[in-house]
Amino acid sequence: QVQLVESGGGSVQAGGSLRLSCEVSGPFFHIATMAWYRQAPGKQRELVASISGDTNYADFVKGRFTIYRANAGKTVNLQMNKLKLEDTAVYFCNADIALAPMPTTDTYWGQGTQVTVFS
C-alpha cells in the first residue's frame, strides 16, 4: 500500500534549474532513509543524493543539487541548479521504510520522472 510518487521533471536549458519532489503515501511506521537515483539510457542506475540522519551527495552533483525533506508531510525534494547536459536521465525516488517498530526496513521505488537538459 506504500506508494512513492515523483513530480517536477521536465526539459530545461543547460544552466537552468528544476525541483523534483517525491511524496510517500500509505501506512508505515517511519521512513528511515530517502534518496534520489538516476539512470541515463544505456547506463547503470546511480545514486544522486540521500538523506537520513545526514545528507550525502554524489561527487558529480555537489555544489549544484540539494536534497531536503519538507517540514510538513512525507515529501523529499531535490533542488537541481546549474544543470548540465549529462544530468539528463530518469530520476527515481527511493525510500527505506519501516512498516512497524522493527529494525528492518523495506525498499520502495517511485515510477521515475524524466529530466532532459538541452543546449
OpenMM code with the backbone's topology and positions (N, CA, C; nanometers):
from openmm import Vec3, app, unit

residues = "GLN VAL GLN LEU VAL GLU SER GLY GLY GLY SER VAL GLN ALA GLY GLY SER LEU ARG LEU SER CYS GLU VAL SER GLY PRO PHE PHE HIS ILE ALA THR MET ALA TRP TYR ARG GLN ALA PRO GLY LYS GLN ARG GLU LEU VAL ALA SER ILE SER GLY ASP THR ASN TYR ALA ASP PHE VAL LYS GLY ARG PHE THR ILE TYR ARG ALA ASN ALA GLY LYS THR VAL ASN LEU GLN MET ASN LYS LEU LYS LEU GLU ASP THR ALA VAL TYR PHE CYS ASN ALA ASP ILE ALA LEU ALA PRO MET PRO THR THR ASP THR TYR TRP GLY GLN GLY THR GLN VAL THR VAL PHE SER".split()
positions = [
    Vec3(0.0805, -0.1214, 0.0000),
    Vec3(0.0000, 0.0000, 0.0000),
    Vec3(0.0842, 0.1270, 0.0000),
    Vec3(0.2119, 0.1150, 0.0344),
    Vec3(0.3003, 0.2311, 0.0309),
    Vec3(0.3305, 0.2663, -0.1142),
    Vec3(0.3191, 0.3941, -0.1450),
    Vec3(0.3442, 0.4428, -0.2794),
    Vec3(0.4359, 0.5648, -0.2744),
    Vec3(0.5260, 0.5732, -0.3721),
    Vec3(0.6129, 0.6886, -0.3886),
    Vec3(0.5825, 0.7502, -0.5243),
    Vec3(0.5475, 0.8768, -0.5252),
    Vec3(0.5095, 0.9448, -0.6480),
    Vec3(0.5984, 1.0662, -0.6683),
    Vec3(0.6706, 1.0686, -0.7810),
    Vec3(0.7588, 1.1799, -0.8134),
    Vec3(0.6879, 1.2817, -0.9012),
    Vec3(0.7374, 1.4044, -0.8954),
    Vec3(0.6883, 1.5097, -0.9821),
    Vec3(0.7984, 1.6135, -1.0005),
    Vec3(0.7820, 1.6996, -1.0978),
    Vec3(0.8740, 1.8101, -1.1181),
    Vec3(0.9711, 1.7949, -1.2332),
    Vec3(0.9713, 1.6806, -1.2991),
    Vec3(1.0605, 1.6622, -1.4115),
    Vec3(1.0191, 1.7462, -1.5305),
    Vec3(1.1081, 1.7557, -1.6277),
    Vec3(1.0801, 1.8328, -1.7474),
    Vec3(1.2054, 1.8592, -1.8266),
    Vec3(1.1951, 1.9501, -1.9216),
    Vec3(1.3064, 1.9885, -2.0079),
    Vec3(1.3508, 2.1299, -1.9756),
    Vec3(1.4812, 2.1464, -1.9576),
    Vec3(1.5372, 2.2776, -1.9253),
    Vec3(1.6660, 2.2990, -2.0026),
    Vec3(1.6992, 2.4242, -2.0240),
    Vec3(1.8240, 2.4589, -2.0901),
    Vec3(1.9397, 2.4429, -1.9928),
    Vec3(2.0555, 2.4073, -2.0445),
    Vec3(2.1746, 2.3950, -1.9613),
    Vec3(2.1962, 2.5229, -1.8813),
    Vec3(2.2292, 2.5044, -1.7535),
    Vec3(2.2451, 2.6170, -1.6636),
    Vec3(2.1198, 2.6499, -1.5851),
    Vec3(2.0080, 2.5915, -1.6237),
    Vec3(1.8820, 2.6168, -1.5574),
    Vec3(1.8616, 2.5297, -1.4352),
    Vec3(1.7404, 2.5366, -1.3797),
    Vec3(1.7090, 2.4678, -1.2553),
    Vec3(1.5775, 2.3923, -1.2644),
    Vec3(1.5664, 2.2877, -1.1848),
    Vec3(1.4437, 2.2128, -1.1655),
    Vec3(1.4378, 2.1671, -1.0210),
    Vec3(1.3172, 2.1469, -0.9721),
    Vec3(1.2984, 2.0899, -0.8396),
    Vec3(1.2115, 1.9654, -0.8515),
    Vec3(1.2670, 1.8525, -0.8100),
    Vec3(1.1938, 1.7280, -0.8067),
    Vec3(1.1327, 1.7078, -0.6691),
    Vec3(1.0183, 1.6431, -0.6660),
    Vec3(0.9505, 1.6161, -0.5407),
    Vec3(0.9024, 1.4717, -0.5390),
    Vec3(0.9054, 1.4110, -0.4224),
    Vec3(0.8585, 1.2741, -0.4054),
    Vec3(0.7760, 1.2666, -0.2783),
    Vec3(0.6535, 1.2202, -0.2921),
    Vec3(0.5639, 1.2096, -0.1780),
    Vec3(0.5326, 1.0638, -0.1476),
    Vec3(0.5404, 1.0282, -0.0204),
    Vec3(0.5104, 0.8929, 0.0250),
    Vec3(0.3689, 0.8888, 0.0793),
    Vec3(0.2939, 0.7898, 0.0368),
    Vec3(0.1589, 0.7699, 0.0874),
    Vec3(0.1433, 0.6266, 0.1360),
    Vec3(0.0421, 0.6031, 0.2168),
    Vec3(0.0166, 0.4705, 0.2690),
    Vec3(0.0613, 0.4557, 0.4130),
    Vec3(0.0278, 0.3426, 0.4744),
    Vec3(0.0607, 0.3207, 0.6162),
    Vec3(0.2052, 0.2757, 0.6355),
    Vec3(0.2729, 0.3338, 0.7333),
    Vec3(0.4081, 0.2936, 0.7687),
    Vec3(0.4420, 0.3470, 0.9072),
    Vec3(0.5483, 0.2903, 0.9665),
    Vec3(0.5921, 0.3350, 1.0978),
    Vec3(0.6789, 0.4598, 1.0860),
    Vec3(0.7840, 0.4511, 1.0060),
    Vec3(0.8653, 0.5687, 0.9794),
    Vec3(0.9525, 0.5446, 0.8566),
    Vec3(1.0009, 0.6536, 0.8012),
    Vec3(1.0899, 0.6487, 0.6858),
    Vec3(1.2330, 0.6648, 0.7344),
    Vec3(1.3125, 0.5612, 0.7151),
    Vec3(1.4497, 0.5636, 0.7644),
    Vec3(1.5399, 0.6488, 0.6760),
    Vec3(1.5323, 0.6264, 0.5465),
    Vec3(1.6185, 0.6943, 0.4514),
    Vec3(1.5409, 0.7234, 0.3239),
    Vec3(1.5663, 0.8384, 0.2656),
    Vec3(1.5118, 0.8704, 0.1347),
    Vec3(1.6265, 0.9116, 0.0435),
    Vec3(1.6108, 0.8854, -0.0838),
    Vec3(1.7191, 0.9116, -0.1772),
    Vec3(1.6643, 0.9357, -0.3164),
    Vec3(1.7482, 0.9963, -0.3980),
    Vec3(1.7222, 1.0111, -0.5399),
    Vec3(1.8299, 0.9379, -0.6184),
    Vec3(1.7884, 0.8579, -0.7134),
    Vec3(1.8755, 0.7917, -0.8082),
    Vec3(1.8429, 0.8425, -0.9480),
    Vec3(1.9321, 0.8156, -1.0417),
    Vec3(1.9033, 0.8485, -1.1797),
    Vec3(1.9632, 0.7431, -1.2715),
    Vec3(1.9043, 0.7301, -1.3886),
    Vec3(1.9520, 0.6343, -1.4868),
    Vec3(1.9385, 0.6936, -1.6264),
    Vec3(2.0519, 0.7080, -1.6928),
    Vec3(2.0546, 0.7556, -1.8299),
    Vec3(2.0483, 0.6364, -1.9242),
    Vec3(2.0045, 0.6564, -2.0476),
    Vec3(1.9969, 0.5463, -2.1432),
    Vec3(2.1302, 0.4751, -2.1605),
    Vec3(2.1282, 0.3424, -2.1495),
    Vec3(2.2484, 0.2638, -2.1664),
    Vec3(2.3452, 0.2676, -2.0503),
    Vec3(2.3066, 0.3285, -1.9397),
    Vec3(2.3943, 0.3393, -1.8244),
    Vec3(2.3288, 0.2772, -1.7010),
    Vec3(2.4109, 0.2497, -1.6009),
    Vec3(2.3614, 0.1947, -1.4762),
    Vec3(2.2906, 0.3013, -1.3935),
    Vec3(2.1990, 0.2564, -1.3114),
    Vec3(2.1357, 0.3465, -1.2169),
    Vec3(2.2389, 0.3888, -1.1128),
    Vec3(2.2417, 0.5173, -1.0803),
    Vec3(2.3400, 0.5692, -0.9877),
    Vec3(2.2743, 0.6560, -0.8818),
    Vec3(2.3329, 0.6539, -0.7646),
    Vec3(2.2838, 0.7353, -0.6540),
    Vec3(2.3194, 0.8814, -0.6775),
    Vec3(2.2220, 0.9682, -0.6599),
    Vec3(2.2426, 1.1117, -0.6731),
    Vec3(2.2608, 1.1757, -0.5361),
    Vec3(2.1687, 1.1486, -0.4452),
    Vec3(2.1740, 1.2056, -0.3115),
    Vec3(2.0845, 1.1257, -0.2192),
    Vec3(2.1166, 1.1258, -0.0910),
    Vec3(2.0351, 1.0581, 0.0085),
    Vec3(2.0279, 1.1421, 0.1343),
    Vec3(1.9259, 1.1145, 0.2145),
    Vec3(1.9090, 1.1880, 0.3394),
    Vec3(1.8515, 1.0950, 0.4447),
    Vec3(1.9168, 1.0901, 0.5583),
    Vec3(1.8696, 1.0149, 0.6745),
    Vec3(1.8991, 1.1001, 0.7976),
    Vec3(1.9995, 1.0599, 0.8765),
    Vec3(2.0465, 1.1468, 0.9831),
    Vec3(2.1315, 1.2611, 0.9305),
    Vec3(2.1822, 1.2455, 0.8104),
    Vec3(2.2603, 1.3479, 0.7436),
    Vec3(2.2328, 1.3386, 0.5943),
    Vec3(2.3009, 1.4204, 0.5178),
    Vec3(2.2840, 1.4190, 0.3735),
    Vec3(2.4123, 1.3726, 0.3062),
    Vec3(2.3964, 1.3049, 0.1942),
    Vec3(2.5094, 1.2583, 0.1166),
    Vec3(2.4835, 1.2865, -0.0312),
    Vec3(2.5889, 1.3259, -0.1012),
    Vec3(2.5769, 1.3615, -0.2412),
    Vec3(2.6822, 1.2919, -0.3242),
    Vec3(2.6440, 1.2546, -0.4440),
    Vec3(2.7420, 1.2077, -0.5401),
    Vec3(2.8326, 1.3238, -0.5793),
    Vec3(2.9571, 1.2921, -0.6117),
    Vec3(3.0535, 1.3969, -0.6448),
    Vec3(3.0077, 1.4833, -0.7619),
    Vec3(2.9382, 1.4238, -0.8559),
    Vec3(2.9027, 1.4968, -0.9765),
    Vec3(2.7891, 1.5968, -0.9572),
    Vec3(2.7293, 1.6007, -0.8371),
    Vec3(2.6229, 1.6984, -0.8116),
    Vec3(2.6542, 1.7902, -0.6944),
    Vec3(2.7643, 1.7680, -0.6261),
    Vec3(2.7986, 1.8514, -0.5113),
    Vec3(2.8122, 1.9981, -0.5519),
    Vec3(2.7497, 2.0828, -0.4729),
    Vec3(2.7520, 2.2247, -0.5022),
    Vec3(2.6447, 2.2696, -0.5983),
    Vec3(2.5734, 2.1750, -0.6587),
    Vec3(2.4679, 2.2083, -0.7544),
    Vec3(2.3299, 2.1618, -0.7090),
    Vec3(2.3239, 2.0439, -0.6465),
    Vec3(2.1965, 1.9860, -0.6042),
    Vec3(2.1838, 1.9898, -0.4524),
    Vec3(2.0610, 1.9997, -0.4045),
    Vec3(2.0327, 1.9967, -0.2621),
    Vec3(1.9143, 1.9054, -0.2359),
    Vec3(1.9317, 1.8107, -0.1444),
    Vec3(1.8229, 1.7222, -0.1055),
    Vec3(1.7706, 1.7662, 0.0308),
    Vec3(1.6399, 1.7695, 0.0454),
    Vec3(1.5808, 1.8093, 0.1722),
    Vec3(1.4398, 1.7535, 0.1835),
    Vec3(1.3943, 1.7414, 0.3064),
    Vec3(1.2594, 1.6950, 0.3327),
    Vec3(1.1733, 1.8116, 0.3763),
    Vec3(1.0482, 1.8075, 0.3384),
    Vec3(0.9564, 1.9143, 0.3724),
    Vec3(0.9288, 1.9159, 0.5219),
    Vec3(0.9010, 2.0364, 0.5729),
    Vec3(0.8709, 2.0485, 0.7154),
    Vec3(0.7441, 1.9731, 0.7535),
    Vec3(0.6465, 1.9742, 0.6672),
    Vec3(0.5211, 1.9022, 0.6875),
    Vec3(0.4999, 1.8035, 0.5736),
    Vec3(0.4384, 1.6918, 0.6054),
    Vec3(0.4094, 1.5914, 0.5054),
    Vec3(0.5202, 1.4882, 0.4937),
    Vec3(0.5068, 1.4021, 0.3956),
    Vec3(0.6005, 1.2925, 0.3725),
    Vec3(0.6633, 1.3093, 0.2353),
    Vec3(0.7439, 1.4151, 0.2232),
    Vec3(0.7985, 1.4546, 0.0944),
    Vec3(0.9488, 1.4752, 0.1020),
    Vec3(1.0188, 1.4316, -0.0007),
    Vec3(1.1597, 1.4624, -0.0161),
    Vec3(1.1761, 1.5356, -0.1486),
    Vec3(1.2573, 1.6405, -0.1460),
    Vec3(1.2776, 1.7234, -0.2641),
    Vec3(1.4231, 1.7201, -0.3073),
    Vec3(1.4434, 1.7437, -0.4345),
    Vec3(1.5779, 1.7573, -0.4894),
    Vec3(1.5812, 1.8841, -0.5723),
    Vec3(1.6471, 1.9857, -0.5196),
    Vec3(1.6654, 2.1103, -0.5927),
    Vec3(1.7888, 2.0966, -0.6804),
    Vec3(1.7711, 2.1112, -0.8095),
    Vec3(1.8790, 2.0935, -0.9053),
    Vec3(1.9077, 2.2264, -0.9731),
    Vec3(2.0280, 2.2774, -0.9520),
    Vec3(2.0709, 2.4032, -1.0114),
    Vec3(2.1890, 2.3795, -1.1045),
    Vec3(2.2126, 2.4752, -1.1909),
    Vec3(2.3251, 2.4687, -1.2852),
    Vec3(2.3282, 2.3346, -1.3577),
    Vec3(2.2146, 2.2984, -1.4118),
    Vec3(2.2018, 2.1688, -1.4776),
    Vec3(2.2919, 2.1589, -1.5997),
    Vec3(2.3453, 2.0398, -1.6197),
    Vec3(2.4342, 2.0105, -1.7309),
    Vec3(2.3703, 1.9073, -1.8230),
    Vec3(2.4213, 1.8985, -1.9441),
    Vec3(2.3687, 1.8021, -2.0396),
    Vec3(2.3742, 1.6602, -1.9836),
    Vec3(2.4802, 1.6283, -1.9116),
    Vec3(2.4969, 1.4938, -1.8584),
    Vec3(2.4032, 1.4619, -1.7430),
    Vec3(2.3268, 1.5602, -1.6966),
    Vec3(2.2259, 1.5351, -1.5946),
    Vec3(2.0998, 1.4731, -1.6537),
    Vec3(2.0907, 1.4678, -1.7838),
    Vec3(1.9745, 1.4093, -1.8492),
    Vec3(1.9603, 1.2622, -1.8107),
    Vec3(1.8451, 1.2255, -1.7554),
    Vec3(1.8212, 1.0897, -1.7080),
    Vec3(1.6791, 1.0798, -1.6556),
    Vec3(1.6395, 0.9575, -1.6257),
    Vec3(1.5182, 0.9354, -1.5494),
    Vec3(1.5574, 0.9335, -1.4026),
    Vec3(1.4910, 1.0139, -1.3240),
    Vec3(1.5216, 1.0249, -1.1826),
    Vec3(1.4182, 0.9475, -1.1017),
    Vec3(1.4677, 0.8639, -1.0105),
    Vec3(1.3830, 0.7773, -0.9299),
    Vec3(1.3933, 0.8127, -0.7821),
    Vec3(1.2811, 0.8200, -0.7173),
    Vec3(1.2765, 0.8353, -0.5733),
    Vec3(1.2888, 0.6991, -0.5077),
    Vec3(1.3630, 0.6928, -0.3993),
    Vec3(1.3841, 0.5689, -0.3257),
    Vec3(1.3663, 0.5944, -0.1773),
    Vec3(1.3083, 0.4975, -0.1070),
    Vec3(1.2907, 0.5116, 0.0370),
    Vec3(1.3009, 0.3771, 0.1064),
    Vec3(1.3706, 0.3745, 0.2187),
    Vec3(1.3730, 0.2601, 0.3085),
    Vec3(1.2750, 0.2895, 0.4209),
    Vec3(1.1713, 0.2082, 0.4286),
    Vec3(1.0590, 0.2368, 0.5167),
    Vec3(1.0346, 0.1201, 0.6110),
    Vec3(1.0176, 0.1518, 0.7385),
    Vec3(0.9784, 0.0531, 0.8380),
    Vec3(0.8271, 0.0547, 0.8515),
    Vec3(0.7657, -0.0601, 0.8347),
    Vec3(0.6209, -0.0698, 0.8454),
    Vec3(0.5753, -0.0921, 0.9892),
    Vec3(0.6689, -0.1212, 1.0783),
    Vec3(0.6428, -0.1450, 1.2198),
    Vec3(0.7672, -0.1060, 1.2979),
    Vec3(0.7574, -0.0920, 1.4315),
    Vec3(0.8761, -0.0572, 1.5115),
    Vec3(0.9733, -0.1749, 1.5222),
    Vec3(1.0324, -0.2102, 1.4094),
    Vec3(1.1267, -0.3199, 1.3964),
    Vec3(1.2546, -0.2678, 1.3339),
    Vec3(1.3660, -0.3425, 1.3490),
    Vec3(1.4935, -0.2932, 1.2942),
    Vec3(1.5044, -0.3022, 1.1428),
    Vec3(1.4193, -0.3796, 1.0797),
    Vec3(1.4272, -0.3984, 0.9361),
    Vec3(1.3373, -0.3009, 0.8623),
    Vec3(1.3783, -0.2697, 0.7395),
    Vec3(1.3010, -0.1816, 0.6537),
    Vec3(1.2800, -0.2464, 0.5181),
    Vec3(1.1820, -0.1969, 0.4473),
    Vec3(1.1557, -0.2387, 0.3106),
    Vec3(1.1902, -0.1246, 0.2164),
    Vec3(1.2356, -0.1603, 0.0970),
    Vec3(1.2750, -0.0614, -0.0016),
    Vec3(1.1629, -0.0385, -0.1017),
    Vec3(1.1345, 0.0881, -0.1281),
    Vec3(1.0308, 0.1264, -0.2221),
    Vec3(1.0885, 0.2212, -0.3261),
    Vec3(1.0323, 0.2146, -0.4454),
    Vec3(1.0768, 0.2973, -0.5568),
    Vec3(0.9588, 0.3699, -0.6195),
    Vec3(0.9851, 0.4908, -0.6641),
    Vec3(0.8881, 0.5617, -0.7450),
    Vec3(0.8953, 0.5149, -0.8888),
    Vec3(0.8047, 0.5635, -0.9699),
    Vec3(0.7985, 0.5209, -1.1096),
    Vec3(0.8989, 0.5927, -1.1987),
    Vec3(0.9579, 0.6997, -1.1504),
    Vec3(1.0573, 0.7740, -1.2254),
    Vec3(0.9996, 0.8955, -1.2949),
    Vec3(1.0812, 0.9989, -1.3072),
    Vec3(1.0418, 1.1196, -1.3779),
    Vec3(1.1573, 1.1642, -1.4675),
    Vec3(1.1259, 1.2008, -1.5906),
    Vec3(1.2275, 1.2343, -1.6893),
    Vec3(1.2783, 1.3768, -1.6696),
    Vec3(1.4099, 1.3904, -1.6710),
    Vec3(1.4752, 1.5209, -1.6728),
    Vec3(1.5611, 1.5286, -1.7982),
    Vec3(1.5358, 1.6284, -1.8805),
    Vec3(1.6104, 1.6467, -2.0039),
    Vec3(1.6737, 1.7851, -2.0044),
    Vec3(1.8042, 1.7896, -2.0236),
    Vec3(1.8780, 1.9147, -2.0290),
    Vec3(1.9308, 1.9327, -2.1711),
    Vec3(1.9020, 2.0468, -2.2318),
    Vec3(1.9429, 2.0712, -2.3689),
    Vec3(2.0297, 2.1963, -2.3770),
    Vec3(2.1089, 2.2042, -2.4822),
    Vec3(2.1984, 2.3167, -2.5026),
    Vec3(2.1279, 2.4317, -2.5695),
] * unit.nanometer
topology = app.Topology()
chain = topology.addChain("A")
for resn in residues:
    res = topology.addResidue(resn, chain)
    for name in ("N", "CA", "C"):
        topology.addAtom(name, app.Element.getBySymbol(name[0]), res)
